[in-house]
């Protein structure tokens, strides 16, 4: 635990938000700390066990952890933090090193507030930290569109129209609504590209047909392989106003 506390003492400044970076690889801990140094006070831990001790002592405002650590992995750490009475509200970002869609899904199901691919993208990591550390709740950047979507469950399939898209989910106008928590298979082509997006997605909320609005559903992606996640992230970033990472200073 002392390693994380030593970094905290070196970087401690009154009023700054605290970020805990957890990775068994020293180089990746160092990179994460460097990238996030402008977003807050950075602590580090080399294992999930060490991270739990540091988190309970320091109560960080954000945890960034590797999913694939040996022993107690990032998913188990995420669940332990979310179940802790004092730390359950702490935002958690899990880092996924493989391109396996099942790993992305495992991170989401563990309760991660966001999932980012390795190798680390400095701008994306900083933007994610800024968003999750903000006093004003902010969702992922979304791009408006009107793109046909195919959805199916075990029993039926139907078409919808995607109206806004982020790297974490999509809002789909659909005459057929299913209950929140239902999982569907979703397929759509990214506009202005030849890339197709296919993922299991979970219905988070529904919008009924009121005041002449078309009914629809907000869905969160559960299983995206590494290639699809990276293509989607780049597609959204290209259509979102760019922020200068040099201006990243958190309160």
N, C-alpha and C positions, 0 to 999 in steps of 0.2 A: 504493500500500500504506500510505502514511503516514496516510491518514484513519482506517483501522481501528486502527492502532497508537495514534493519538492518543486515540481513545475508550477503548482499553484502559488507557492510563496514567491517564486521568481517573477510571475506575471501579474501578481495581485495589484489591482488599482481600485480605489473606492468607487462604487457605483456601477462597475462593469458587470455585464452578464457573464455567467460561468458556463463553460462548455467542457464536457468530459469526452475525450477521445479514447476509444478502447480498441486495441489491436495487438495481436501477439507478435507482429513483425515490427521491430524497432524503427525501421526506415519509414514504414507507413504511419506509425504514430507520430514521427517527427514531421512528415509531410502534412499530415492532418493538422497538427498544431501550428505549423507555419501558415497554411492556407487560411485557418480560422483565427489567426492571431489578431486580425483587424476587426473581427466580429465580437470579440469578448476575451475574457480571462480563460485560458486553456489549461485544463488538467489532463493527465494521461494515465492510463492503466494498461497493463500487459495481459490481463486475463479478466474473465467475467467475475471471478471471485474477488479479485482486487478492485474491480470497478464497483461492485456492490458496497464494499467497505468505504471507498472514496465517496460514492454517491450518498450514503447514509450520513457521512460526516459533513460533507460540503453542500449537499442538496443543489446540484447543478440545475441550470435553466434549460439545458439541452444536452442530450447524450448522442454521440455518433459512434457506432460500433460495427465491427466486422461481423458478418453473419457466420463465416466459416471458421471461427477459432476452434482449436482443439479442446477436448474436454467439454466444459460448459460453453456452449456456443452462443452466438449473438441472439438467436431466437429465444433461448432459455433465459438469457439475461434480460431481454425485452419483457418477457412474461413476468419475471420476478420483479422488475421495476414497476410494471403496470399494476401488479397485485399488492405492492407496498402501500400502506395507508398514507405515508408522507410523500412518496415519490410517484404515485400513480398518475399524476397530471403532467409529469415531465415529458416533453416531446422527445421522441426517439427516432433517429435516422439509422437504418441498417444498410451496410455496404455489401453488395453482392459481387463476387469475383468471377463467377462462372456465367456462361450464357444460357444456363438451364432454366426454362420457365418455371420448373418446380421449385427452384431456389427463391425466385422472386415471389412465388405464391407462399412459400414457407415464411418469408419475412412479413408479408402482409397479414397472414393468419396469426402470426405471433403478436400483432398489435402495433407494428411500426407505423409511425405517422408519415414517414416517407421512406422510399427505397431508392438508393443511387448505385449505379454500376461502378466497378473498378475497371481500369485505373481511374483515379480521382480526377474530375474536371474542376479546376479551381473556381471558375466563375459560377458553375452550377452549385458547387458545395457552399460557396459564400451566399449565393442568392437564397438557397434553402435555409441556411442558418438565419439569415436576416428575417425571412418570412416567419419562421417558427419562434424567433425571439421577439417579434414585434408585440407591442402592447395592444395593438389593434388586430384582432384575428383576421388572417388573410389566407385565402385558398391558393392553390396552384394557379399560375397564369393560364388563362383559357383563350382559345381562338374560336371566333364565331365562324360557322360554316353551314352548309346545307348539303349533306352527303348521305346517300342511301346506305343503310345498314341492314345486314341480315342477322337475325337472332333466332336461337332455338333452345328448347329444353328437351328433356327426354321424351316428352309427349307431343310437342308441336313445334312449328317454326313459323316465323312471320317477318315482315319487313318494317323498318322504321326509318326515321330521318335524323341523323346526327346534327345537333344545332350548336353545340360548343364542345370543345375537346381540349383536354390537358394531358400531360404525360401520366397522370394518375387515374383518369376516368373520362366519362363522356355523358352528356345529356342527350337523350334520344326521344324525339316525339314519336309516339306510338299509339295507335287506336287500341291495341291490346296492352293492358297493364298486368303485371304480376306482383305478388306481395313482396315487400321489403325483405331482404335476406335471401331471396331466391337467387340461384346462380344460373346464368345463361351462357351459351356460347355465342360470341359476337364476332362478326367479320365485316370489315369495311376497307375500302381503298383510301389512302391518304390523298386528298385533293392535290392536283398539280404535280403528282408523282406517279411512278409505276409501282409503288410500295403498297403492300396489303398488310393490314393489321388484323390479327386473329388472336383472341384471348378469351379465357373464361372471365366473366365479370359478375359482380354481385350487385343486386339492386339495393341501393342505400335509401332512396326515398322516391315517392311518386307524386306527380301533379295531376289531379283530376281535371276533367273537362268542365271548366267553369268560366263564365264571362267570355265565351267564344274562344277560349284558348284551347289549342290542341293538347290532349293529355300527353304525358311523357314520364320518363324515368331518369333519375340520376344513378349511374352505375360506376363502380370502382373496379378497375382492372385487378384481377387476381393472379393471372399467369401470363407473363410476357417474357419471351426469351430475350437474351441479351441484345441480339441484333435488332429486334423489333423495338425494345425499350430505347435503344440508342437512336434509332431512326425517328421515333416519335418525339423524343426529347429535342433533337435537332430541328425537326419540323416546327415544333411549337416555338422554340427559341428564335428561329428565323422570322417568325411572325409576331414576336412580342417586343415592345420597346426595350432597347438594350440599356442596362445599368452599368456604370463604370465601377468595377470592383475596387479601384483605388479609393473610392469614397465610402467604403464599407466601414463604418464605425458604429457600434451598437452602444446604447446607453448603459 
